[in-house]
Amino acid sequence: VHGNKMQGKMSAEGLEDEMDKLRDVMENATDISNALSQPLGGDLIDEDDLEAELAGLEDDMLNEELLKTDVSPALPAVPKGPIEAKPAAVEADDEEETLRRLEAELNA
């Protein structure tokens, strides 16, 4: 019953006026919220500058870690005594023997 009384008293123009007032109040609330979310002192922080600074710091840290890492390859110990080479004739004999065995396998 109460809704019918309100409906009877509210005209189309009155409803538009009330909606305009409500929009104004909501815009003011948004403006206030945006103002409160800004940092004090007026110094706005540029996100791109922060990202670039962070990337630079990460690169510096990575470079420091790489400099700490021992990158020299592990080499075998140098022999202390004279180095004896295998005679070439023995090597040739080994190769000939291997060749003979392979030929025998292929012919078999």
C-alpha beads as a LAMMPS data file, in Angstrom:
LAMMPS data file: protein, C-alpha beads

108 atoms
107 bonds

1 atom types
1 bond types

-500.0 500.0 xlo xhi
-500.0 500.0 ylo yhi
-500.0 500.0 zlo zhi

Masses

1 110.0

Atoms # bond

1 1 1 0.000 0.000 0.000
2 1 1 2.895 2.345 0.851
3 1 1 4.458 1.799 -2.608
4 1 1 1.239 2.953 -4.262
5 1 1 1.334 6.254 -2.328
6 1 1 4.945 6.882 -3.477
7 1 1 4.087 5.979 -7.025
8 1 1 1.174 8.363 -7.071
9 1 1 3.227 11.284 -5.758
10 1 1 6.250 10.833 -8.099
11 1 1 5.944 12.241 -11.602
12 1 1 8.224 11.366 -14.529
13 1 1 10.012 14.720 -14.177
14 1 1 10.430 14.219 -10.444
15 1 1 11.906 10.771 -11.043
16 1 1 14.399 12.166 -13.568
17 1 1 15.402 14.871 -11.091
18 1 1 15.968 12.281 -8.371
19 1 1 18.007 10.100 -10.746
20 1 1 20.157 13.129 -11.715
21 1 1 20.774 13.849 -8.034
22 1 1 21.703 10.209 -7.444
23 1 1 24.149 10.282 -10.413
24 1 1 25.740 13.463 -9.018
25 1 1 26.175 11.831 -5.612
26 1 1 27.728 8.736 -7.218
27 1 1 30.109 10.874 -9.329
28 1 1 31.174 12.760 -6.203
29 1 1 31.778 9.478 -4.391
30 1 1 33.937 8.248 -7.319
31 1 1 35.912 11.519 -7.360
32 1 1 36.515 11.268 -3.613
33 1 1 37.602 7.632 -3.926
34 1 1 40.034 8.496 -6.728
35 1 1 41.443 11.419 -4.760
36 1 1 42.004 9.236 -1.705
37 1 1 43.805 6.586 -3.756
38 1 1 46.428 9.122 -4.964
39 1 1 49.686 9.420 -2.993
40 1 1 50.100 12.425 -0.733
41 1 1 52.531 15.144 -1.728
42 1 1 51.532 15.177 -5.384
43 1 1 54.436 12.933 -6.465
44 1 1 52.877 10.539 -8.909
45 1 1 54.897 7.397 -9.491
46 1 1 55.446 6.381 -13.094
47 1 1 54.909 2.630 -13.412
48 1 1 57.162 2.381 -16.492
49 1 1 60.043 4.030 -14.622
50 1 1 59.591 1.610 -11.735
51 1 1 59.543 -1.387 -14.084
52 1 1 62.706 -0.162 -15.845
53 1 1 64.468 0.381 -12.518
54 1 1 63.451 -3.092 -11.316
55 1 1 64.707 -4.683 -14.547
56 1 1 68.025 -2.850 -14.147
57 1 1 68.406 -4.058 -10.564
58 1 1 67.621 -7.626 -11.595
59 1 1 70.229 -7.418 -14.387
60 1 1 72.814 -6.093 -11.912
61 1 1 72.081 -8.934 -9.491
62 1 1 72.343 -11.529 -12.277
63 1 1 75.659 -10.066 -13.461
64 1 1 77.030 -10.201 -9.910
65 1 1 75.994 -13.855 -9.597
66 1 1 77.599 -14.697 -12.949
67 1 1 80.843 -13.024 -11.903
68 1 1 80.910 -15.136 -8.730
69 1 1 80.492 -18.355 -10.719
70 1 1 83.655 -20.234 -11.698
71 1 1 83.316 -20.660 -15.438
72 1 1 86.747 -22.135 -16.145
73 1 1 86.457 -25.647 -17.574
74 1 1 87.823 -28.564 -15.610
75 1 1 90.950 -29.699 -17.415
76 1 1 92.805 -32.975 -16.882
77 1 1 96.021 -32.899 -14.885
78 1 1 99.212 -32.391 -16.858
79 1 1 101.388 -35.524 -16.889
80 1 1 104.611 -35.146 -14.930
81 1 1 106.733 -37.653 -16.795
82 1 1 107.564 -38.083 -20.456
83 1 1 104.685 -38.968 -22.746
84 1 1 105.113 -42.122 -24.756
85 1 1 103.451 -42.173 -28.146
86 1 1 102.066 -45.365 -29.568
87 1 1 104.153 -46.398 -32.546
88 1 1 102.467 -45.696 -35.866
89 1 1 103.111 -49.244 -37.094
90 1 1 101.142 -50.716 -34.195
91 1 1 98.255 -48.366 -34.937
92 1 1 98.266 -49.384 -38.592
93 1 1 98.340 -53.068 -37.590
94 1 1 95.319 -52.536 -35.321
95 1 1 93.422 -50.823 -38.121
96 1 1 94.308 -53.600 -40.574
97 1 1 93.157 -56.241 -38.091
98 1 1 89.860 -54.404 -37.566
99 1 1 89.397 -54.128 -41.314
100 1 1 90.024 -57.871 -41.786
101 1 1 87.457 -58.715 -39.123
102 1 1 84.830 -56.441 -40.703
103 1 1 85.431 -57.928 -44.153
104 1 1 85.127 -61.419 -42.735
105 1 1 81.779 -60.509 -41.145
106 1 1 80.476 -59.049 -44.367
107 1 1 81.585 -62.054 -46.437
108 1 1 80.177 -64.577 -43.997

Bonds

1 1 1 2
2 1 2 3
3 1 3 4
4 1 4 5
5 1 5 6
6 1 6 7
7 1 7 8
8 1 8 9
9 1 9 10
10 1 10 11
11 1 11 12
12 1 12 13
13 1 13 14
14 1 14 15
15 1 15 16
16 1 16 17
17 1 17 18
18 1 18 19
19 1 19 20
20 1 20 21
21 1 21 22
22 1 22 23
23 1 23 24
24 1 24 25
25 1 25 26
26 1 26 27
27 1 27 28
28 1 28 29
29 1 29 30
30 1 30 31
31 1 31 32
32 1 32 33
33 1 33 34
34 1 34 35
35 1 35 36
36 1 36 37
37 1 37 38
38 1 38 39
39 1 39 40
40 1 40 41
41 1 41 42
42 1 42 43
43 1 43 44
44 1 44 45
45 1 45 46
46 1 46 47
47 1 47 48
48 1 48 49
49 1 49 50
50 1 50 51
51 1 51 52
52 1 52 53
53 1 53 54
54 1 54 55
55 1 55 56
56 1 56 57
57 1 57 58
58 1 58 59
59 1 59 60
60 1 60 61
61 1 61 62
62 1 62 63
63 1 63 64
64 1 64 65
65 1 65 66
66 1 66 67
67 1 67 68
68 1 68 69
69 1 69 70
70 1 70 71
71 1 71 72
72 1 72 73
73 1 73 74
74 1 74 75
75 1 75 76
76 1 76 77
77 1 77 78
78 1 78 79
79 1 79 80
80 1 80 81
81 1 81 82
82 1 82 83
83 1 83 84
84 1 84 85
85 1 85 86
86 1 86 87
87 1 87 88
88 1 88 89
89 1 89 90
90 1 90 91
91 1 91 92
92 1 92 93
93 1 93 94
94 1 94 95
95 1 95 96
96 1 96 97
97 1 97 98
98 1 98 99
99 1 99 100
100 1 100 101
101 1 101 102
102 1 102 103
103 1 103 104
104 1 104 105
105 1 105 106
106 1 106 107
107 1 107 108
